[in-house]
Amino acid sequence: MNIFNMIALYLTAVNLAGFAVMGIDKQKAIRHLWRIRESTLFLIALIGGSLGSIIGMRVFHHKTRHWYFVYGMPAILILQAILVVLVLRNYT
């Protein structure tokens, strides 16, 4: 398994986690249970799960009224995309 396959596998897993955590937190909010910390939601996005978190926000209609999620998650995704482009340009 080469490095690109390992990175793809990691990103798939962390984005699925980001998506799932948004759904889990939404269900906890509906049931008035203990919630997942917002810092944890952002941490998952920062470690590579931003796309999954954004999709989860839209699918579950969760955190869409909080400006720091509405603008913060896409900002993280954009920064990560720029980082990927820079790394790939220097790698090849």
C-alpha positions as CSV (number, residue, x, y, z in Angstrom):
1,M,0.0,0.0,0.0
2,N,1.6,3.3,-1.1
3,I,1.3,6.6,0.7
4,F,-1.5,7.9,-1.5
5,N,-3.7,4.9,-0.7
6,M,-3.0,5.3,3.0
7,I,-3.9,9.0,2.9
8,A,-7.1,8.2,0.9
9,L,-8.1,5.5,3.4
10,Y,-7.4,7.9,6.3
11,L,-9.4,10.8,4.7
12,T,-12.3,8.4,4.0
13,A,-12.4,7.2,7.6
14,V,-12.2,10.7,9.1
15,N,-14.8,12.1,6.8
16,L,-17.2,9.3,7.6
17,A,-16.5,10.1,11.2
18,G,-17.3,13.8,10.7
19,F,-20.5,12.9,8.9
20,A,-21.5,10.4,11.6
21,V,-20.7,12.7,14.5
22,M,-22.9,15.4,13.1
23,G,-25.8,13.0,12.9
24,I,-25.1,11.6,16.4
25,D,-25.0,15.1,17.9
26,K,-28.2,16.1,16.1
27,Q,-30.0,13.0,17.6
28,K,-28.6,13.9,21.0
29,A,-29.9,17.5,20.6
30,I,-33.4,16.2,19.7
31,R,-33.5,13.9,22.7
32,H,-32.0,16.6,25.1
33,L,-29.1,14.3,26.0
34,W,-25.4,15.1,26.6
35,R,-24.0,16.7,23.5
36,I,-20.7,16.4,21.6
37,R,-18.5,19.4,22.3
38,E,-18.3,22.0,19.5
39,S,-14.6,21.9,19.9
40,T,-14.7,18.1,19.1
41,L,-16.7,18.8,16.0
42,F,-14.2,21.3,14.8
43,L,-11.3,19.0,15.7
44,I,-12.6,16.3,13.5
45,A,-12.9,18.8,10.7
46,L,-9.4,20.1,11.3
47,I,-7.8,16.6,11.1
48,G,-9.3,16.1,7.7
49,G,-13.0,15.5,8.1
50,S,-14.2,18.9,7.0
51,L,-16.0,17.6,3.9
52,G,-17.9,14.9,5.8
53,S,-18.7,17.4,8.5
54,I,-20.1,19.9,6.0
55,I,-22.2,17.2,4.3
56,G,-23.4,16.1,7.8
57,M,-24.4,19.6,8.6
58,R,-26.5,19.8,5.5
59,V,-28.0,16.3,5.6
60,F,-29.0,16.5,9.3
61,H,-29.7,20.3,9.3
62,H,-27.4,20.6,12.3
63,K,-25.4,23.6,13.3
64,T,-26.6,25.5,10.2
65,R,-27.7,28.5,12.3
66,H,-24.3,29.0,13.9
67,W,-22.2,31.4,11.8
68,Y,-18.9,29.9,13.1
69,F,-20.0,26.5,11.7
70,V,-21.5,27.9,8.5
71,Y,-18.3,29.8,7.6
72,G,-15.8,27.9,9.7
73,M,-16.2,24.5,8.2
74,P,-15.9,25.6,4.6
75,A,-12.9,27.8,5.6
76,I,-11.2,24.7,7.0
77,L,-12.0,22.8,3.8
78,I,-10.6,25.5,1.6
79,L,-7.4,25.7,3.7
80,Q,-7.0,21.9,3.5
81,A,-7.5,22.0,-0.3
82,I,-4.8,24.7,-0.6
83,L,-2.5,22.6,1.6
84,V,-3.1,19.5,-0.6
85,V,-2.4,21.5,-3.8
86,L,0.8,22.9,-2.3
87,V,2.0,19.5,-1.1
88,L,1.2,17.8,-4.5
89,R,3.0,20.6,-6.4
90,N,6.1,20.1,-4.3
91,Y,5.9,16.3,-4.3
92,T,5.7,15.8,-8.0
